[in-house]
Amino acid sequence: MSKVAREFYEKLKALSAGKDDILPVTVKQVDQASRTVDVEFDGMPIGDVRLQSITVPGQKGNVLFPSVGSMVLIERMGTGNEFFVTLFSELDEYIIEIDKTTVRANAKGVLIQRGEKNLKPVLNEFINNTQKLIDEINKIVVAIGNGPNIAALTQIRASLEQNKNDLNIILQ
C-alpha cells in the first residue's frame, strides 16, 4: 500500500475508533455482469465487492465501474463479510438504466437510448436528411427555370418528421 493510502487508512481508522469498516483498496478485477469487483487490501484479496445494492445480472439502476488498478473505498455491510464500494478514484464506465432508458458513458463516448431507439443514428439521419433538403433547395438557385423536386422534398419532409418523433421518444 502506498504511503498516501496508508496515511489515509490510518486517519479513517482513527475516526472510526479503530474499526476497519471503511478500507482503501486497489481494484484487481471488474465483473460487469454481476456488478461486483475483486479488490486487494494490504496484500489480502477481497472478492465480490458490490457496485450496486443488488448483484443480479441485468439489474437496472445506477452503476459505476471502476478502472482496474484504481483505488476505491469499500465499506463492510453490517458485521458480515460482504462489502460495497463507497467512493471511486477512476472510472471506466458509468451506466444509468431507468425503465427503457439507458445512458452509458465511457472512453468511447456517450450512448443515449430509449427502448430500441439510439440517439446517435437518429441524429445522423436527421443531419443527412437536412443536407438532402438543402441540396434540393439549392437546385432552385443553381438551375434557374427548374423548380425543386416536389416528390423528393415531400419524402425528405416525411423522413424529418419521423426523426423528430424518434427524438421525442428518446429525449425529454
Secondary structure, DSSP 8 states (H G I E B T S, - for coil): --HHHHHHHHHHHHHTTT---EEEEEEEEEETTTTEEEEEETTEEEEEEESSSS--TT--EEEEEE-TT-EEEEEE-TTSS-EEEEEES-EEEEEEEETTEEEEEETTEEEEEETTEEHHHHHHHHHHHHHHHHHHHHHHHHSTT----HHHHHHHHHHHHHHHHHHHHH--
